[in-house]
Amino acid sequence: MSDDRIEVRGLTKTYEGGDPRRPALDRIDLDIPRRRFVSLIGPSGCGKSTLLRVIAGLEDHDTGSVTVFGSTPVRMCEAKAVGLVPQTPALLPWLNVRRNVALPSRVNRRAGRGSEDPDHLLRMVGLEDAARRYPHELSGGMKQRVAIARAFGLRPDLLLMDEPFSALDEFTREALQLQLLGLWERMSTTVVFVTHSVREAVTLSDEIVVMSARPGRVHEVLPVGLPRPRDGAVVTGPRMHALEDRVRASLQSAWEAGATPEDLVHQ
Amino acid sequence: MATSTPVRSRSGGEAPARRRGARTRGSALRPGVWLPTAVAVVLVGIAWSATAADQPYLLPPLAEVGAILVEDPLLFLANAWSTLSIALLGVACGAGTAFVLALLMSEVPVLRRAIMPLAVVLNVTPVVALAPALVVAFGFGMTPKVIVTAIITFFPVLINVTTGLRSVSVPVLHVFSTLHASRMEVLFRLRVPSSLPYTLAALRVVFPLSIVGAVVAEFVAAGSSSGLGTMIRNSAATARLEYVYAAVACLAVMGVLMLALITILERRLLFWHESQQRTTS
């Protein structure tokens, strides 16, 4: 057990009523060092979101172990050391933007964790002018920025993101990716990022965990050796494209390993 | 501004949803809005007058109904207040109890299994049948009438609030879980506000119902001396139809005012909810 990494050992999980021969997660072994940006990518049903929820302490598992910086996922949540950005922004519609961002500092005060000034957070995501507006007055991209600001609000040791940009248009998505990287570099937190976009994974990550489906397994872990910051020249350069091709090839073989006709229908 | 980052400048490019308050004021003044209603009212008035002139024992002339309302408005106001206070007290007791019980049931499943069947039985029992027994138990004062009204308003609120407390999106619950929010924090910061649209929808049903409850209670609880229900019963017994219809008109106005009140409340409290948003297309 180590203080400076997330360790997943022999993690297996079968959903109730699921096929026990094809668990949602099958003997997952994974190491994520502190302050790393790691993406989980794979075909539908590979269990990447399930793995994220297990690391978040939101779901139980059958066998194996998960330790997060020498602690358990639940104890990490008790200490408010985990930030979560779900696929939908999951804002409280009756609170304005500022109050939504301040929400984590208002619940579970027992943890005694200090938090960032909400106005400062909103400045960092470029939403200081929207502080008094309500979620229904915002575009999808603005809502997701509020959700990101909220998750960074406690300076979490671990930030979990479940396809946070999948519902956005490409232009907004790329802008938010750069913004996220800026925040991450400043906050130096560990990020586990679930995505189904190869480009997104390569742009953002230090490491890409390629998973295969049925059963959900780690197929391959690919390091991304691109320099940071990942701005214009890096993102359009030939190394980037070579890496994208490498990830695609890996995904292809992962998909062939666990493919069934259902996979042809995108969920 | 030269210092703004490229990301920031893009925020203007994302089309924000339409701001609140964009609805046009004075739309009620357009003929297209009020004319159909006005025509319908006039047609009903004509039909009424024709019937009243032909068969005065069926309907009183509208002029007479209006005349007694104008002649002695205090009489109607006093009786309306008597009925209204029963209705409001009944709603306060019935809806209040239902709300508290729904909160308790959402947190304690055992309570839910204990209370729900009883609530259902209470709901299917005709309250009119209970009323005479309540009069025997509590006399001719306000108490039995308030109880009748409370019983009528109890169930819709219980069901709606129970549904509302459960209608919380899973991702938001996950965010609360990763913050390790306590049950009470989840209840009061998340579940109760989420249930507000359901609670107000219940009140929209229950406020007019409370007037029905109060009037029925007045019919049944013989011996009471005030209230529009009592007035209707006594006037009908002496075939003074103009009083009956004047009282009915008062009841209708009360119902409309209550609905207006709820609509204002909904605009205020649910400005963030889909039900209050005008489509922009």
Interface residues (C-beta under 8 A of the other chain):
Chain A: R53 A56 G57 L58 V74 C77 E78 K80 V82 G83 L84 P86 Q87 T88 A90 L91 L92 P93 W94 L103 P104 R106 V107 N108 A111 G126 L127 D129 R133 Y134 P135 H136 E137 L138 S139 G140 G141 M142 R150 L160 F171 T172 A175 L178 Q179 G182
Chain B: T5 P6 V7 R8 R10 S11 G13 E14 A15 P16 A17 R18 R19 R20 S169 P171 V172 H174 V175 F176 S177 T178 L179 H180 A181 S182 E185 R189 L190 P193 L196 F271 W272 H273 Q277
